[in-house]
Amino acid sequence: MKLYKLLVFSFLIATLTSCTFTENITINDNGTGKFSVDMDGSALMEMAGDQIGSQMGADAKKEIDSTFTFKQLFEEKKDSIAKLSPETQKEIKKLENFVVHTKMSSEKKEFLMTLATDFKNVNEMQDVLQTLSMLQKLEGGAAPASPLGSGFGNNNSKLSYSYDGKKFIRKAVIDSQKKEENAKDADGVDMSKMMFASSTYIVKYNFPKKIKKVSNPNALFSDDRKSITIQYPFTDYMENPDKLNFDVEFEK
């Protein structure tokens, strides 16, 4: 499977039903760290793996264990990227250093996908799923419009992270104008709600210091109080991304 075809197929599975998305951040003492988003669509493969394999042809029927970088994908699609606006090219380029690992087997009823990168400062990270939604423009919004279209990843917000050793902040600011414009597409909104109703969005953050308190009362702590896990319905991520905002304060 070509890289772009594999990516589109993977996100087609992710948008269908019952996926778990896990946003992982690990911050080291010096502020560097690792960021990843894991997508587990095995529940869908359990229900419809054979049908999916049949629809996608011989490539999907065999087991896939693939690793590639977005830099490779962008090289494959450089002509299409060159036609995009400078602003869109800049946003897409932020994904360049991400490594994509996909494991898929219709026989084993397995679908796992991880997008991961290292960072020098967590402040430089952005909303990966929302940036991914821009990839539909690589084909002019044609073939991949369904899996990577306005429904998936585009939650009308700007996400930022900050960490100064004393406090960590995850904050999504909603673009009211954009949200209002997209709300006019009633059919699209209803379809998104239906697709994501049974999916889950989880954040798992690991810090170099013990946590004093978290503004979200549903946060679960690790035994050493250096890690937290918070689970949300995926509809919150899509429709009310500011519900995923929280602060973490650390012990001195």
Buried (B, 14 or more C-beta within 10 A) or exposed (E): BEBBBBBBBBBBBBBBBBBBBBBBBBBEEEBEBBBBBBBBBBBBBEBBBEEBBEEBEEBBBEEBEBEBBBBBBBEBBEEBBEEBEEEBBEBBBBBEEBBBBBBBBBEEBBBBBBBBBEBEBBEEBBBBBBBBBBBBBBBEEEBBBBBBBBBBBBBBBBBBBEBEEEEBBBBBEBEEEBBEEBEEEEEBBEBBEEBBEBBBBBBBBBBBBEBEEBEBEEBEEEEEBBBBBBBBBBBBBBBBBEBBBBBBBBEE
